[in-house]
């Protein structure tokens, strides 16, 4: 409960200093992802075990942040859509999480993957995470951000034009330039 309150406090500070949007980070082995993934969450209390229990802490954080963030300002979340390890977090669980986030007023989901297990096997290729964004967008109605080795403007534009995502985030292309 204290940690959830600290997320809300940081949100109040972000609003006070003029942030226009917030994206919570629940991917790549960071704290909220560790609660979501059955590979890292070994708890046996109300925050572990079942999918509903593993989603509890990230949903509490999201609800607390949404409660103090102005309604007219967007709030999204980055998730690892799969751990890329058998028995780990996967797209089906991500869809369940996305549906709960939508109920809480989530404006977008930034669709990434991996990061919680060193034995992950990632089939990295240009656009390899785009199918996650496409599926979440189509099955939940939440706006999505596609990422994943998207380095060319034409590739990014085709993802949007084909309705696979609502936004594309580029990192490597900008870093290389």
Secondary structure, 3 states (H helix, E strand, C coil): CHHHHHHHHHHHHHHHCCCCEEEEEECCCCHHHHHHCCCCCCCCCCCCCCHHHHHHHHHHHHHHHHHHCCCCCEEEEEEECCCCCCCCCCHHHHHHHHHHHHHCCCCEEEEECCCCCCCCCCCCCCCCCHHHHHHHHHHHCCEEEECCCCCCHHHHHHHHHCCCCCEECCCHHHHHC
